[in-house]
Amino acid sequence: MKFSEAFKMMKQGRKVKLPSWGGYWYWNSEKETIMIQCRPQDGDQGELLDIRETQRVEYTTMNLLSDEWVVADEKNCPVLGGKATFSFGEAIKYLKRGMKVACEGWNGKNQYIQLAKGISYVGADGMVVNCEHEAIGNMAIAFVGTSGVQMGWLASQADMLAEDWMFVE
């Protein structure tokens, strides 16, 4: 849903979020403002912020422009006891930000992908070769699994169409 609809729901007492979020936004009628309940990090309870005090104005504004708002509940919101999942497109965006992601539906435990940077290899002659590609530079997607790391991971059609991507700590 668009933010205008999400805002109406907040005014009615509902909590809303974007699919990948661990926290949510809600309306505080006493302060007449939107409050941001952040997901817990490093053992804290999750910061509670007044939207008017955001330090990341561009990020907050981009969120306001999203049309992917959902009602936050105990199934889709980690702060409320659920899991936040998102699309492959979102997963790529988070990879580029340095986060680890995985499909909830993958069979193996402790499997995830992340962006590998500074890639090099040792050639048969013993020389170290730094990989450089005109379009992507010195990066690739690495699949980390029980058997080790696979560089240059390629997504299957099932992976690309999946909506159960999630963050890996």
Secondary structure, DSSP 8 states (H G I E B T S, - for coil): --HHHHHHHHHTT--EE-TT-SSEEEEETTTTEEEEE----TTS---EEEGGG-S-HHHHHHHHT-S--EE--TTT-GGGTS---B-HHHHHHHHHTT-EEEETT-SSTT-EEEEEES-EEE-TTS-EEE--BTTTBSEEEEEEETTEEEET----HHHHH-S-EEEE-
